[in-house]
Each structure stands twice: as C-alpha cells, then as structure tokens.
C-alpha cells in the first residue's frame, strides 16, 4: 500500500492531480488521502473533494486521463 495526496491547486485544465508520496512532482499544497492499494481508490477518495481529480501522468499513469 502506498500513501497518496491530491494537489489542492487546480491544473490549467481544471484537474486536481493525485500523486504517490514518492512522486518527484509531489506538490507542496496537498491533502493527504491516506494509504491505498492503488491509484484507483485514491482518485475515488480525491473526487469526494474535487470532482475533477485525476491521476498524475508520472506516478499514477493508470489513473491519468487526458
């Protein structure tokens, strides 16, 4: 299980990216989503706060949508 965070700041396209704690692009302004078996459940948790949450292209590619 890995710890995930969601970026509190919107990207230019309106998304709030979900990152693993080990991501090189982990934002400073973030909300802890806790531990998850994969990015899928982390994104579900993030969407409770930000309906446009999306996986990070680099660390959560499986959950990344364009």
Phi and psi restraints in degrees (range 20) as a CNS / XPLOR table:
assign (resid 1 and name C) (resid 2 and name N)
       (resid 2 and name CA) (resid 2 and name C) 1.0 -122.9 20.0 2
assign (resid 2 and name N) (resid 2 and name CA)
       (resid 2 and name C) (resid 3 and name N) 1.0 153.5 20.0 2
assign (resid 2 and name C) (resid 3 and name N)
       (resid 3 and name CA) (resid 3 and name C) 1.0 -87.5 20.0 2
assign (resid 3 and name N) (resid 3 and name CA)
       (resid 3 and name C) (resid 4 and name N) 1.0 138.0 20.0 2
assign (resid 3 and name C) (resid 4 and name N)
       (resid 4 and name CA) (resid 4 and name C) 1.0 -123.8 20.0 2
assign (resid 4 and name N) (resid 4 and name CA)
       (resid 4 and name C) (resid 5 and name N) 1.0 153.7 20.0 2
assign (resid 4 and name C) (resid 5 and name N)
       (resid 5 and name CA) (resid 5 and name C) 1.0 -134.7 20.0 2
assign (resid 5 and name N) (resid 5 and name CA)
       (resid 5 and name C) (resid 6 and name N) 1.0 155.2 20.0 2
assign (resid 5 and name C) (resid 6 and name N)
       (resid 6 and name CA) (resid 6 and name C) 1.0 -118.3 20.0 2
assign (resid 6 and name N) (resid 6 and name CA)
       (resid 6 and name C) (resid 7 and name N) 1.0 137.6 20.0 2
assign (resid 6 and name C) (resid 7 and name N)
       (resid 7 and name CA) (resid 7 and name C) 1.0 -69.2 20.0 2
assign (resid 7 and name N) (resid 7 and name CA)
       (resid 7 and name C) (resid 8 and name N) 1.0 128.9 20.0 2
assign (resid 7 and name C) (resid 8 and name N)
       (resid 8 and name CA) (resid 8 and name C) 1.0 -76.3 20.0 2
assign (resid 8 and name N) (resid 8 and name CA)
       (resid 8 and name C) (resid 9 and name N) 1.0 -19.5 20.0 2
assign (resid 8 and name C) (resid 9 and name N)
       (resid 9 and name CA) (resid 9 and name C) 1.0 -97.3 20.0 2
assign (resid 9 and name N) (resid 9 and name CA)
       (resid 9 and name C) (resid 10 and name N) 1.0 136.9 20.0 2
assign (resid 9 and name C) (resid 10 and name N)
       (resid 10 and name CA) (resid 10 and name C) 1.0 -69.6 20.0 2
assign (resid 10 and name N) (resid 10 and name CA)
       (resid 10 and name C) (resid 11 and name N) 1.0 145.3 20.0 2
assign (resid 10 and name C) (resid 11 and name N)
       (resid 11 and name CA) (resid 11 and name C) 1.0 -77.8 20.0 2
assign (resid 11 and name N) (resid 11 and name CA)
       (resid 11 and name C) (resid 12 and name N) 1.0 172.7 20.0 2
assign (resid 11 and name C) (resid 12 and name N)
       (resid 12 and name CA) (resid 12 and name C) 1.0 -59.3 20.0 2
assign (resid 12 and name N) (resid 12 and name CA)
       (resid 12 and name C) (resid 13 and name N) 1.0 -29.5 20.0 2
assign (resid 12 and name C) (resid 13 and name N)
       (resid 13 and name CA) (resid 13 and name C) 1.0 -88.6 20.0 2
assign (resid 13 and name N) (resid 13 and name CA)
       (resid 13 and name C) (resid 14 and name N) 1.0 1.7 20.0 2
assign (resid 13 and name C) (resid 14 and name N)
       (resid 14 and name CA) (resid 14 and name C) 1.0 96.5 20.0 2
assign (resid 14 and name N) (resid 14 and name CA)
       (resid 14 and name C) (resid 15 and name N) 1.0 -6.8 20.0 2
assign (resid 14 and name C) (resid 15 and name N)
       (resid 15 and name CA) (resid 15 and name C) 1.0 -78.2 20.0 2
assign (resid 15 and name N) (resid 15 and name CA)
       (resid 15 and name C) (resid 16 and name N) 1.0 153.5 20.0 2
assign (resid 15 and name C) (resid 16 and name N)
       (resid 16 and name CA) (resid 16 and name C) 1.0 -113.2 20.0 2
assign (resid 16 and name N) (resid 16 and name CA)
       (resid 16 and name C) (resid 17 and name N) 1.0 113.4 20.0 2
assign (resid 16 and name C) (resid 17 and name N)
       (resid 17 and name CA) (resid 17 and name C) 1.0 -80.3 20.0 2
assign (resid 17 and name N) (resid 17 and name CA)
       (resid 17 and name C) (resid 18 and name N) 1.0 141.8 20.0 2
assign (resid 17 and name C) (resid 18 and name N)
       (resid 18 and name CA) (resid 18 and name C) 1.0 -99.4 20.0 2
assign (resid 18 and name N) (resid 18 and name CA)
       (resid 18 and name C) (resid 19 and name N) 1.0 128.9 20.0 2
assign (resid 18 and name C) (resid 19 and name N)
       (resid 19 and name CA) (resid 19 and name C) 1.0 -125.5 20.0 2
assign (resid 19 and name N) (resid 19 and name CA)
       (resid 19 and name C) (resid 20 and name N) 1.0 149.1 20.0 2
assign (resid 19 and name C) (resid 20 and name N)
       (resid 20 and name CA) (resid 20 and name C) 1.0 -73.6 20.0 2
assign (resid 20 and name N) (resid 20 and name CA)
       (resid 20 and name C) (resid 21 and name N) 1.0 154.1 20.0 2
assign (resid 20 and name C) (resid 21 and name N)
       (resid 21 and name CA) (resid 21 and name C) 1.0 -61.4 20.0 2
assign (resid 21 and name N) (resid 21 and name CA)
       (resid 21 and name C) (resid 22 and name N) 1.0 -23.7 20.0 2
assign (resid 21 and name C) (resid 22 and name N)
       (resid 22 and name CA) (resid 22 and name C) 1.0 -93.0 20.0 2
assign (resid 22 and name N) (resid 22 and name CA)
       (resid 22 and name C) (resid 23 and name N) 1.0 2.9 20.0 2
assign (resid 22 and name C) (resid 23 and name N)
       (resid 23 and name CA) (resid 23 and name C) 1.0 -66.0 20.0 2
assign (resid 23 and name N) (resid 23 and name CA)
       (resid 23 and name C) (resid 24 and name N) 1.0 137.6 20.0 2
assign (resid 23 and name C) (resid 24 and name N)
       (resid 24 and name CA) (resid 24 and name C) 1.0 -69.4 20.0 2
assign (resid 24 and name N) (resid 24 and name CA)
       (resid 24 and name C) (resid 25 and name N) 1.0 -15.3 20.0 2
assign (resid 24 and name C) (resid 25 and name N)
       (resid 25 and name CA) (resid 25 and name C) 1.0 -107.6 20.0 2
assign (resid 25 and name N) (resid 25 and name CA)
       (resid 25 and name C) (resid 26 and name N) 1.0 20.9 20.0 2
assign (resid 25 and name C) (resid 26 and name N)
       (resid 26 and name CA) (resid 26 and name C) 1.0 -59.1 20.0 2
assign (resid 26 and name N) (resid 26 and name CA)
       (resid 26 and name C) (resid 27 and name N) 1.0 122.5 20.0 2
assign (resid 26 and name C) (resid 27 and name N)
       (resid 27 and name CA) (resid 27 and name C) 1.0 -76.7 20.0 2
assign (resid 27 and name N) (resid 27 and name CA)
       (resid 27 and name C) (resid 28 and name N) 1.0 158.0 20.0 2
assign (resid 27 and name C) (resid 28 and name N)
       (resid 28 and name CA) (resid 28 and name C) 1.0 -73.6 20.0 2
assign (resid 28 and name N) (resid 28 and name CA)
       (resid 28 and name C) (resid 29 and name N) 1.0 -43.2 20.0 2
assign (resid 28 and name C) (resid 29 and name N)
       (resid 29 and name CA) (resid 29 and name C) 1.0 -87.7 20.0 2
assign (resid 29 and name N) (resid 29 and name CA)
       (resid 29 and name C) (resid 30 and name N) 1.0 95.5 20.0 2
assign (resid 29 and name C) (resid 30 and name N)
       (resid 30 and name CA) (resid 30 and name C) 1.0 -143.8 20.0 2
assign (resid 30 and name N) (resid 30 and name CA)
       (resid 30 and name C) (resid 31 and name N) 1.0 159.4 20.0 2
assign (resid 30 and name C) (resid 31 and name N)
       (resid 31 and name CA) (resid 31 and name C) 1.0 -117.4 20.0 2
assign (resid 31 and name N) (resid 31 and name CA)
       (resid 31 and name C) (resid 32 and name N) 1.0 131.6 20.0 2
assign (resid 31 and name C) (resid 32 and name N)
       (resid 32 and name CA) (resid 32 and name C) 1.0 -71.7 20.0 2
assign (resid 32 and name N) (resid 32 and name CA)
       (resid 32 and name C) (resid 33 and name N) 1.0 127.1 20.0 2
assign (resid 32 and name C) (resid 33 and name N)
       (resid 33 and name CA) (resid 33 and name C) 1.0 -100.5 20.0 2
assign (resid 33 and name N) (resid 33 and name CA)
       (resid 33 and name C) (resid 34 and name N) 1.0 -3.9 20.0 2
assign (resid 33 and name C) (resid 34 and name N)
       (resid 34 and name CA) (resid 34 and name C) 1.0 85.1 20.0 2
assign (resid 34 and name N) (resid 34 and name CA)
       (resid 34 and name C) (resid 35 and name N) 1.0 -164.9 20.0 2
assign (resid 34 and name C) (resid 35 and name N)
       (resid 35 and name CA) (resid 35 and name C) 1.0 -93.8 20.0 2
assign (resid 35 and name N) (resid 35 and name CA)
       (resid 35 and name C) (resid 36 and name N) 1.0 137.0 20.0 2
assign (resid 35 and name C) (resid 36 and name N)
       (resid 36 and name CA) (resid 36 and name C) 1.0 -139.1 20.0 2
assign (resid 36 and name N) (resid 36 and name CA)
       (resid 36 and name C) (resid 37 and name N) 1.0 151.1 20.0 2
assign (resid 36 and name C) (resid 37 and name N)
       (resid 37 and name CA) (resid 37 and name C) 1.0 -71.4 20.0 2
assign (resid 37 and name N) (resid 37 and name CA)
       (resid 37 and name C) (resid 38 and name N) 1.0 -21.8 20.0 2
assign (resid 37 and name C) (resid 38 and name N)
       (resid 38 and name CA) (resid 38 and name C) 1.0 -165.8 20.0 2
assign (resid 38 and name N) (resid 38 and name CA)
       (resid 38 and name C) (resid 39 and name N) 1.0 174.2 20.0 2
assign (resid 38 and name C) (resid 39 and name N)
       (resid 39 and name CA) (resid 39 and name C) 1.0 -69.0 20.0 2
assign (resid 39 and name N) (resid 39 and name CA)
       (resid 39 and name C) (resid 40 and name N) 1.0 -23.8 20.0 2
assign (resid 39 and name C) (resid 40 and name N)
       (resid 40 and name CA) (resid 40 and name C) 1.0 -58.8 20.0 2
assign (resid 40 and name N) (resid 40 and name CA)
       (resid 40 and name C) (resid 41 and name N) 1.0 -49.5 20.0 2
assign (resid 40 and name C) (resid 41 and name N)
       (resid 41 and name CA) (resid 41 and name C) 1.0 -73.4 20.0 2
assign (resid 41 and name N) (resid 41 and name CA)
       (resid 41 and name C) (resid 42 and name N) 1.0 -28.4 20.0 2
assign (resid 41 and name C) (resid 42 and name N)
       (resid 42 and name CA) (resid 42 and name C) 1.0 -67.0 20.0 2
assign (resid 42 and name N) (resid 42 and name CA)
       (resid 42 and name C) (resid 43 and name N) 1.0 -40.3 20.0 2
assign (resid 42 and name C) (resid 43 and name N)
       (resid 43 and name CA) (resid 43 and name C) 1.0 -66.2 20.0 2
assign (resid 43 and name N) (resid 43 and name CA)
       (resid 43 and name C) (resid 44 and name N) 1.0 -39.2 20.0 2
assign (resid 43 and name C) (resid 44 and name N)
       (resid 44 and name CA) (resid 44 and name C) 1.0 -59.5 20.0 2
assign (resid 44 and name N) (resid 44 and name CA)
       (resid 44 and name C) (resid 45 and name N) 1.0 -44.6 20.0 2
assign (resid 44 and name C) (resid 45 and name N)
       (resid 45 and name CA) (resid 45 and name C) 1.0 -63.8 20.0 2
assign (resid 45 and name N) (resid 45 and name CA)
       (resid 45 and name C) (resid 46 and name N) 1.0 -41.0 20.0 2
assign (resid 45 and name C) (resid 46 and name N)
       (resid 46 and name CA) (resid 46 and name C) 1.0 -66.3 20.0 2
assign (resid 46 and name N) (resid 46 and name CA)
       (resid 46 and name C) (resid 47 and name N) 1.0 -34.5 20.0 2
assign (resid 46 and name C) (resid 47 and name N)
       (resid 47 and name CA) (resid 47 and name C) 1.0 -69.8 20.0 2
assign (resid 47 and name N) (resid 47 and name CA)
       (resid 47 and name C) (resid 48 and name N) 1.0 -13.9 20.0 2
assign (resid 47 and name C) (resid 48 and name N)
       (resid 48 and name CA) (resid 48 and name C) 1.0 -68.4 20.0 2
assign (resid 48 and name N) (resid 48 and name CA)
       (resid 48 and name C) (resid 49 and name N) 1.0 -28.2 20.0 2
assign (resid 48 and name C) (resid 49 and name N)
       (resid 49 and name CA) (resid 49 and name C) 1.0 -97.8 20.0 2
assign (resid 49 and name N) (resid 49 and name CA)
       (resid 49 and name C) (resid 50 and name N) 1.0 -42.3 20.0 2
assign (resid 49 and name C) (resid 50 and name N)
       (resid 50 and name CA) (resid 50 and name C) 1.0 -129.6 20.0 2
assign (resid 50 and name N) (resid 50 and name CA)
       (resid 50 and name C) (resid 51 and name N) 1.0 101.9 20.0 2
assign (resid 50 and name C) (resid 51 and name N)
       (resid 51 and name CA) (resid 51 and name C) 1.0 -57.3 20.0 2
assign (resid 51 and name N) (resid 51 and name CA)
       (resid 51 and name C) (resid 52 and name N) 1.0 -19.6 20.0 2
assign (resid 51 and name C) (resid 52 and name N)
       (resid 52 and name CA) (resid 52 and name C) 1.0 -99.3 20.0 2
assign (resid 52 and name N) (resid 52 and name CA)
       (resid 52 and name C) (resid 53 and name N) 1.0 20.7 20.0 2
assign (resid 52 and name C) (resid 53 and name N)
       (resid 53 and name CA) (resid 53 and name C) 1.0 -61.0 20.0 2
assign (resid 53 and name N) (resid 53 and name CA)
       (resid 53 and name C) (resid 54 and name N) 1.0 147.0 20.0 2
assign (resid 53 and name C) (resid 54 and name N)
       (resid 54 and name CA) (resid 54 and name C) 1.0 -150.9 20.0 2
assign (resid 54 and name N) (resid 54 and name CA)
       (resid 54 and name C) (resid 55 and name N) 1.0 148.4 20.0 2
assign (resid 54 and name C) (resid 55 and name N)
       (resid 55 and name CA) (resid 55 and name C) 1.0 -71.2 20.0 2
assign (resid 55 and name N) (resid 55 and name CA)
       (resid 55 and name C) (resid 56 and name N) 1.0 146.3 20.0 2
assign (resid 55 and name C) (resid 56 and name N)
       (resid 56 and name CA) (resid 56 and name C) 1.0 -64.7 20.0 2
assign (resid 56 and name N) (resid 56 and name CA)
       (resid 56 and name C) (resid 57 and name N) 1.0 136.9 20.0 2
assign (resid 56 and name C) (resid 57 and name N)
       (resid 57 and name CA) (resid 57 and name C) 1.0 -59.2 20.0 2
assign (resid 57 and name N) (resid 57 and name CA)
       (resid 57 and name C) (resid 58 and name N) 1.0 -33.9 20.0 2
assign (resid 57 and name C) (resid 58 and name N)
       (resid 58 and name CA) (resid 58 and name C) 1.0 -89.7 20.0 2
assign (resid 58 and name N) (resid 58 and name CA)
       (resid 58 and name C) (resid 59 and name N) 1.0 -40.9 20.0 2
assign (resid 58 and name C) (resid 59 and name N)
       (resid 59 and name CA) (resid 59 and name C) 1.0 -110.6 20.0 2
assign (resid 59 and name N) (resid 59 and name CA)
       (resid 59 and name C) (resid 60 and name N) 1.0 -15.1 20.0 2
assign (resid 59 and name C) (resid 60 and name N)
       (resid 60 and name CA) (resid 60 and name C) 1.0 -134.8 20.0 2
assign (resid 60 and name N) (resid 60 and name CA)
       (resid 60 and name C) (resid 61 and name N) 1.0 48.2 20.0 2
assign (resid 60 and name C) (resid 61 and name N)
       (resid 61 and name CA) (resid 61 and name C) 1.0 -58.9 20.0 2
assign (resid 61 and name N) (resid 61 and name CA)
       (resid 61 and name C) (resid 62 and name N) 1.0 -35.3 20.0 2
assign (resid 61 and name C) (resid 62 and name N)
       (resid 62 and name CA) (resid 62 and name C) 1.0 -57.6 20.0 2
assign (resid 62 and name N) (resid 62 and name CA)
       (resid 62 and name C) (resid 63 and name N) 1.0 -31.1 20.0 2
assign (resid 62 and name C) (resid 63 and name N)
       (resid 63 and name CA) (resid 63 and name C) 1.0 -100.6 20.0 2
assign (resid 63 and name N) (resid 63 and name CA)
       (resid 63 and name C) (resid 64 and name N) 1.0 4.3 20.0 2
assign (resid 63 and name C) (resid 64 and name N)
       (resid 64 and name CA) (resid 64 and name C) 1.0 -84.8 20.0 2
assign (resid 64 and name N) (resid 64 and name CA)
       (resid 64 and name C) (resid 65 and name N) 1.0 131.4 20.0 2
assign (resid 64 and name C) (resid 65 and name N)
       (resid 65 and name CA) (resid 65 and name C) 1.0 -121.2 20.0 2
assign (resid 65 and name N) (resid 65 and name CA)
       (resid 65 and name C) (resid 66 and name N) 1.0 152.3 20.0 2
